[in-house]
Amino acid sequence: MKKTVRALLPLFLVIGLVLSACAAGNTYSLDSIPDYSGSSYVAVNDNQPYFSDTDLTTTSLESYSNLDGLGRCGVAYACVSTDTMPTEERGSIGQIKPTGWHTVKYDCVDGKYLYNRCHLIGYQLTAENANEQNLLTGTRYLNVDGMLPFENMVADYIKETDNHVLYRVTPIFDGDNLVASGVLMEAESVEDKGEGTCFCVFCYNVQPGVTIDYTTGESTLAESYTPAAEGVG
Amino acid sequence: MIIISCVDDNMGMMFNHRRQSQDRVLRESILESAKDSKLWMNHYSAKQFSENNAPQINVDDNFMSEAGDGEYCFVEDCDVVPYLRWVEKIILYRWNRRYPSDQTFPIGLSAGGWKLIHTEEFAGSSHGKITEEIYTR
């Protein structure tokens, strides 16, 4: 089934690029996002995704943006269903080094490693492995506390209902930074017009206890870090 | 009344005015628990049971004011705290997953003196492991 989806990819890519301009450019700006203050995400646009009614389709699809001139990933867009979900164990992605990638460890980070190769659209939704257009240099906190709970909610909704969910993840880079400030995650269930699942959130690409230079991805232990103050989503 | 609620690993119940998750096998388990009594819920929750032919279901948006002793209340998006003094038992179903939440289960179980008297795990229709916990005062 996944091969069928891929065969239709060029058509959907065109659609996806139009949509991405709508989400990442015209109606959404990093300026409107409050500074990180302890929660891994913040609701955007009153938690309503920027999809239009004509976007809602029951045709499973995936599209991923070409890397930009700096090698950065862009909008990932999908109509997720059981057709796009994995049927086998996840493969290796260690050979991909997204922009800003550093292998660095801190004791204050769960699992030690500051950065994870974050799937824009999680493996449990579209079964993408080492697709450089779907991988982002993201903190452990972004991956586990920020994005994963939303992916879980969408995946379990689809498995239970066999419905489709329109799903878009937009990495937000400030200027020419190589590390994204965060990701905009949008989702809307199709058959019930968002009654089952619907959200629009910005997840912060931060790591409590670590200061990140977003232009390069270099990092240092934060001087003022106190574990008790760490927020979880 | 006997409260029935579903929670994630952070005791979350709802996000953006929607339940975090649902499961067909869990619904059947709830109906079985309440088969010899009344199962109260509001219209939002009743939609989830629309395919179940369940005579024990009573739908009322003010259902916690209506429920009597020994009757079950399925609570998803409403506040149980004002009715806490009438709660005899709590049946909590844990998804064993992390979801986002902006509404959490409001009763502090350990701080409130609730005692865990029963735990049982079962596989749902779309959840690998759901844990049922029963608490009494």
Interface residues (C-beta under 8 A of the other chain):
Chain A: Y41 A43 N47 L148 P149 F150 N152 M153 D156 Y157 K159 E160 E195 G196 T197 C198 F199 V201 V232 G233
Chain B: D8 N10 F15 N16 R18 Q20 S21 Q22 D23 R24 W95 R97 R98 Y99 P100 S125 S126 H127
